[in-house]
């Protein structure tokens, strides 16, 4: 995919491949040599998301450009840097699913760990935008507390309710200029990784067999999108929701996206409890949050069926773990 970049100094429009474009954008927007790699990866994902948003909704259409090379859109320099090159490569094709990925040096939000209601741009408070200095502050304070920050950790702080997803998921729904690219509404069954033609009919429960904290979402997204044998080679992270051990709920895909998460259970919404429940059930905060989420999905879509992945047709798996019968009713809320 290419992006049309308007050069402010000359008025010339250059056509640049998106990943190559990001190699010049990310180091122009952050301190490439000193900031934490998690923040550099978060910046790469946010910049890529903003780029795709600008391709779909050009900011300089009257001059033939999708965006410009200055702070009005995204700064773009001539130089690259090895660390930001690594961040762009490590997050290739990854987007954040909510908002347009816009960001500012200071957001001014009272709940930003850095700004705390001050230092916004010209006194403005920017909601729905990642604070670059705030993101770096999150990373450095995490390291000081002997925690390992991730790009997801930073992005979730500023773009609430979203998660990482592969850009190819969006390509399956609309092309670069917003036109329908696949999925004929007249057909009975849409292709996977397109919008459903009918509302979801069930909820399918999974376990991730990973760590049980929110950082596992990064690992899931990378594994699902990596080509075999390193991964599954899917267009994006397959689940619609993830629930961590503390009860945190993360939306990964729109409910109406038909994804490959559960064999014949694909007709439903995939909810993944982070962790391995082969030998022990999920902790109570996680069960309570999953039950709350499932109840609302049932109410929203008129769903009556809740199954474990192992109960789906053509599913040869023990997912969501051998303990599933012990906590099935707790999560399903009496569903069958």
C-alpha positions in Angstrom: 0.0 0.0 0.0 1.2 3.5 -0.9 0.6 6.9 0.7 0.6 10.2 -1.1 2.8 12.7 0.8 2.5 16.4 0.1 5.9 18.1 0.4 5.1 21.5 2.0 8.2 23.2 0.8 7.7 22.4 -2.9 4.0 21.4 -3.3 5.2 18.2 -4.9 3.3 15.0 -4.0 5.5 11.9 -3.5 4.0 8.4 -3.6 5.7 6.3 -0.9 5.2 2.7 0.3 3.7 2.9 3.8 6.3 0.9 5.7 9.1 2.9 4.0 7.3 6.1 4.8 7.1 5.1 8.5 10.9 4.7 8.6 11.1 8.4 8.1 8.2 9.5 10.2 8.8 7.7 13.5 12.3 9.1 14.2 11.0 12.5 13.3 8.3 12.2 16.0 10.2 10.7 18.9 13.7 10.5 20.5 14.9 7.5 18.6 18.2 7.0 20.3 17.0 7.1 23.9 13.3 6.3 24.3 12.1 2.9 25.4 11.5 0.4 22.6 7.9 -0.1 23.7 7.3 3.6 23.1 8.9 3.5 19.7 6.7 0.5 18.8 3.6 2.3 20.1 4.6 5.3 18.0 5.0 3.1 14.9 1.6 1.6 15.4 -0.1 4.9 16.0 1.6 6.5 13.0 0.6 3.6 10.8 -3.0 3.8 12.0 -3.0 7.6 11.3 -1.5 7.0 7.9 -4.2 4.5 6.9 -6.9 6.8 8.3 -5.5 9.6 6.1 -5.4 7.3 3.0 -9.1 6.6 3.6 -9.9 10.2 4.5 -7.2 12.4 2.7 -6.3 15.6 4.5 -4.9 17.3 1.4 -7.2 15.9 -1.3 -7.4 19.3 -3.0 -3.6 19.1 -3.7 -3.5 15.4 -4.5 -2.1 14.3 -1.1 -3.3 12.0 1.6 -1.2 13.9 4.2 1.7 16.3 4.4 5.2 16.0 5.7 4.8 18.5 8.5 3.3 18.7 12.0 -0.2 19.5 10.5 -0.2 15.7 9.7 2.9 13.7 10.6 6.5 15.0 10.6 8.6 13.2 8.0 12.4 13.6 7.9 15.1 12.5 5.5 16.9 10.5 8.2 16.1 7.0 9.5 17.4 5.4 12.7 18.2 1.7 13.5 16.1 1.6 16.6 13.0 3.1 14.9 13.6 0.9 11.9 13.5 -2.0 14.3 10.2 -0.7 15.8 8.6 -0.3 12.4 9.7 -3.8 11.4 8.6 -5.4 14.6 5.0 -4.0 14.3 4.7 -4.3 10.5 1.1 -4.0 9.4 -0.2 -3.6 12.9 -2.9 -1.0 13.7 -4.8 0.1 16.8 -8.5 -0.6 16.2 -10.0 2.6 17.7 -9.6 6.2 16.6 -7.3 7.5 13.8 -4.1 7.0 15.7 -3.5 10.7 16.2 -0.9 11.8 18.8 0.5 14.9 20.4 3.6 15.8 22.5 1.5 16.7 25.5 -2.2 15.7 25.7 -3.1 17.7 28.8 -5.5 15.1 30.0 -6.0 15.0 33.8 -5.7 11.2 33.8 -2.4 11.2 31.8 0.4 10.1 34.1 2.6 12.9 32.8 0.3 15.8 32.0 -2.1 15.5 34.8 -4.3 18.2 33.3 -1.5 20.5 32.4 1.0 21.1 29.5 -1.5 20.5 26.7 -0.9 22.1 23.4 -1.8 25.8 23.8 -3.9 24.9 26.8 -6.0 22.4 24.9 -6.8 18.9 26.3 -6.5 16.2 23.6 -8.7 13.2 24.2 -8.3 10.1 22.1 -4.7 10.9 21.3 -1.6 9.3 22.5 0.7 11.6 24.6 4.2 10.8 23.4 5.9 12.1 26.5 3.3 10.4 28.6 3.9 7.1 26.8 7.6 7.4 27.5 6.9 8.2 31.1 4.8 5.0 31.4 7.7 3.0 30.0 10.4 4.5 32.3 8.3 4.2 35.4 7.4 0.6 34.6 11.1 -0.2 34.2 11.8 1.5 37.5 9.2 -0.8 39.1 10.9 -3.9 37.4 8.1 -4.4 35.0 8.4 -4.8 31.2 6.2 -2.3 29.3 4.8 -3.1 25.9 3.4 -1.1 23.0 -0.1 -2.4 23.9 0.3 -1.1 27.4 1.1 2.4 26.2 -1.6 2.4 23.5 -4.4 1.0 25.7 -3.7 3.9 28.1 -4.7 6.5 25.6 -7.0 4.7 23.1 -9.3 2.9 25.5 -11.3 -0.1 24.3 -9.1 -1.0 21.4 -6.4 -3.6 20.6 -3.8 -4.5 18.0 -5.1 -5.9 14.7 -3.4 -6.6 11.4 -3.9 -4.0 8.7 -5.0 -6.8 6.3 -8.2 -7.2 8.3 -9.2 -3.7 7.2 -8.1 -4.4 3.7 -10.6 -7.2 3.6 -13.4 -4.8 4.4 -12.5 -1.8 2.4 -9.7 -0.9 0.0 -7.4 2.1 0.2 -10.0 4.6 -0.9 -12.9 3.2 1.1 -14.6 1.1 -1.5 -15.9 -2.5 -0.9 -13.1 -4.9 -1.6 -14.5 -8.3 -0.8 -17.7 -9.9 0.4 -20.8 -9.9 -1.8 -23.9 -9.1 0.3 -25.9 -11.2 -2.1 -24.1 -14.4 -1.2 -25.2 -16.6 1.7 -21.8 -16.8 3.4 -19.3 -14.0 3.5 -15.6 -14.8 3.3 -13.8 -15.0 6.6 -12.2 -11.7 7.8 -15.1 -9.7 6.2 -18.2 -8.2 7.8 -20.9 -10.7 8.7 -24.1 -10.9 6.7 -26.1 -11.8 9.8 -25.7 -11.0 13.5 -23.6 -13.4 15.6 -25.5 -16.4 17.0 -23.3 -17.6 19.8 -20.4 -16.8 22.1 -17.3 -19.1 21.9 -15.0 -19.1 24.9 -11.2 -19.7 24.5 -8.1 -19.7 26.7 -4.9 -18.3 25.3 -2.3 -20.7 26.9 -0.1 -17.6 27.5 0.5 -15.4 30.5 -2.7 -14.0 32.0 -1.8 -10.3 31.8 -2.7 -7.8 29.1 0.8 -8.0 27.5 -0.3 -11.4 26.2 -2.5 -9.6 23.6 0.7 -8.6 21.8 1.9 -12.2 21.8 -1.4 -13.4 20.5 -1.5 -10.8 17.7 2.0 -11.6 16.6 1.4 -15.4 16.7 -1.9 -15.2 14.8 -0.4 -13.0 12.0 3.0 -14.6 11.6 3.4 -16.9 8.7 3.8 -20.6 9.3 5.7 -22.3 10.9 6.2 -19.4 13.3 2.5 -18.6 13.5 -1.0 -19.2 12.0 -0.7 -16.8 9.0 -4.1 -15.2 9.7 -5.0 -11.6 8.7 -5.2 -10.5 12.4 -5.7 -11.5 16.0 -8.7 -13.8 15.8 -10.6 -13.1 19.0 -13.1 -10.4 19.4 -12.4 -9.9 23.1 -9.7 -10.8 25.6 -10.1 -10.8 29.4 -7.1 -10.7 31.7 -6.6 -12.1 35.2 -7.4 -8.8 36.9 -10.7 -8.5 35.1 -9.6 -6.1 32.4 -11.6 -6.4 29.2 -10.0 -5.6 25.8 -11.9 -5.4 22.5 -9.8 -6.7 19.6 -12.2 -6.9 16.7 -15.7 -5.5 15.9 -18.5 -8.0 16.9 -19.6 -8.0 13.2 -16.2 -9.2 11.9 -16.3 -12.9 10.8 -12.9 -14.1 12.0 -11.2 -17.6 12.3 -11.3 -18.2 16.0 -13.3 -21.3 16.6 -13.9 -23.6 13.6 -17.7 -23.9 13.3 -17.8 -21.5 16.3 -16.7 -18.8 13.9 -20.3 -17.8 13.4 -20.1 -16.4 17.0 -18.1 -13.9 19.0 -14.8 -15.2 20.3 -14.0 -14.3 23.9 -10.5 -15.4 25.1 -9.6 -15.6 28.7 -5.9 -14.9 29.0 -4.0 -17.8 30.7 -3.8 -21.6 30.7 -6.8 -23.3 32.3 -5.8 -26.9 31.7 -5.3 -27.7 35.3 -6.8 -24.8 37.3 -9.8 -22.5 36.5 -9.5 -18.8 36.0 -9.3 -16.5 39.0 -12.5 -14.9 40.3 -11.9 -11.4 38.9 -11.4 -12.9 35.5 -14.5 -15.1 35.7 -16.6 -12.1 37.0 -15.5 -9.9 34.1 -16.0 -12.7 31.5 -19.5 -13.3 32.9 -20.3 -9.6 32.7 -19.1 -9.4 29.1 -20.9 -12.5 28.0 -24.2 -11.3 29.6 -24.0 -8.0 27.7 -23.1 -9.7 24.4 -26.1 -12.0 24.9 -28.3 -9.0 25.5 -26.9 -7.0 22.6 -27.3 -9.6 20.0 -30.1 -11.8 21.3 -27.6 -14.7 21.8 -28.7 -17.8 23.8 -25.8 -20.2 23.1 -22.5 -20.0 24.9 -19.9 -22.8 24.1 -16.3 -23.6 24.7 -14.1 -23.9 21.7 -13.9 -27.6 22.3 -17.6 -27.9 21.8 -17.6 -26.3 18.3 -18.0 -28.5 15.3 -14.8 -29.7 13.7 -12.8 -28.4 16.7 -10.2 -31.0 17.8 -9.0 -29.1 20.8 -9.3 -29.1 24.6 -9.7 -25.3 24.6 -10.6 -23.5 26.9 -8.9 -26.1 29.1 -9.8 -29.3 30.9 -11.3 -27.2 33.8 -14.0 -25.7 31.5 -16.8 -27.8 32.9 -16.1 -26.3 36.4 -16.6 -22.7 35.3 -18.8 -23.0 32.2 -22.0 -22.1 34.0 -20.3 -19.2 35.8 -19.4 -17.5 32.5 -22.3 -18.7 30.4 -24.9 -17.4 32.9 -27.2 -20.3 32.3 -26.7 -20.3 28.5 -26.6 -23.6 26.7 
